[in-house]
Amino acid sequence: MGAADERVTQLLERWLASVELHARYLALDDAAYARAQDWPKHQRPTRWVVELARTRLLEIRRLLADHQARGDAGFAEALELMAFLTNLLGSEHVERFIPLAQAAGPASETSAPRPPAKTTTARRAEPRAPAATRASRSPGTARRQATPAQSPAPPRPEPARTANDKVTATVIADAVRLVSWGREWPQIAGLIARLANRPPEAEVWKILRTHRAQIEATARRPRD
């Protein structure tokens, strides 16, 4: 079994397990369904949608097994590529889909990030002149020896937004789709870099590392 066969098989099994959970959730009222999982925004799937999804998944799994038995690795690669292109080119923002359900139930709430520790800068105590010396100084002498206050530096202008922002947003969107499809984190940069109008793989990796928390939170997948 090739790598693509293994990935597609695991993805189908994960989808089938999710559909079976949705079949059990059909008996719940709307309030109980809302508490069953940490759902993304969507329209609750009806019975016929759940049954249709189960039928099609079983059919695809059967076809995949037939091609694997014949040693045809291209079928799994074609399925994987079509799923990627469909989400990348053809899909629009819709709410009518079957969200991925996990057997563990609602996702556990993560603790809020701790605020950064406050750092204090020690002030160096300036030596005070003896009392006799301070008394001998006249107001005029003190004014002449006072150092004029420096004017505050003008604020730095905010850097202008460049085309890099668009590239970063595109790479983040690609990564969210791949993570939601079950692709492993080490594979994502290479897949994105092979797409048209994407930066080199090294730059993709830099964007992914910087925005990993945002990507995984959007894809609703826990970190490895």
Residue, then its C-alpha position, 0 to 999 in steps of 0.5 A: m500500500g502506497a503512501a497515498d493509499e494509506r492517507v486516503t484510507q485513513l481519511l475515509e475511516r475518519w469520515l465514516a466514524s464521523v458519519e456514524l456519530h451523526a447518525r446517533y445524533l439524529a435522535l437528539d434535540d437541537a439543544a443536545y445536538a449543540r452540546a454534543q461537539d464543539w461544532p463550527k457554524h453549520q446547518r444541522p444535517t438531516r437524516w437523508v444527508v447523513e445516509l447519503a454521505r454514508t452510502r457514498l463513503l462506503e462506495i468509495r471505500r469499496l472502489l479504493a479496496d478494488h484498486q489497491a488489490r490490483g496494485d493501482a496506486g494512481f486511484a488514491e492519488a487521483l482522489e487525493l488530488m481531486a479533493f485538494l483541487t475541489n476545496l482550492l478552486g471550486s468550493e465557496h463559503v457554505e454552511r450546509f456540510i457535515p462537520l467532522a465529529q470526534a468520538a471523544g466528544p466536545a473539545s476540551e477548553t484550553s486555558a487562556p494564554r498567560p500574560p507576559a511577565k512584567t519586566t522592571t528596569a532597575r534604576r541606577a541611584e544617582p549619588r546625592a551631593p553632600a548637604a553643605t555642597r547643595a546649600s552652597r549652590s545658588p539657584g542661578t548656578a543650578r539652572r546653568q548646570a541643568t541639562p536641557a530635556q531632550s525632546p521625545a523622538p517622533p513616532r515611527p511611521e507604521p510600515a506600509r502593507t505590502a503584497n507579502d500580506k496577500v501571500t501570507a493569507t493565501v498560504i494560511a488558507d491553503a494550510v487550513r484546508l490541508v489540515s482539515w483534510g487530515r494531512e500531517w503537518p510535515q507534508i503541508a509546506g511541500l504541497i503548498a509550495r507546488l501550487a501556482n503563485r506560491p512562495p518557495e518551500a522555505e518561505v512557506w515553512k516560515i509562514l506556517r511556523t509563525h501562524r501555526a496556532q491560527i491555522e490549527a485553531t481555524a481547522r479545529r484540529p489539536r496540535d500534534 
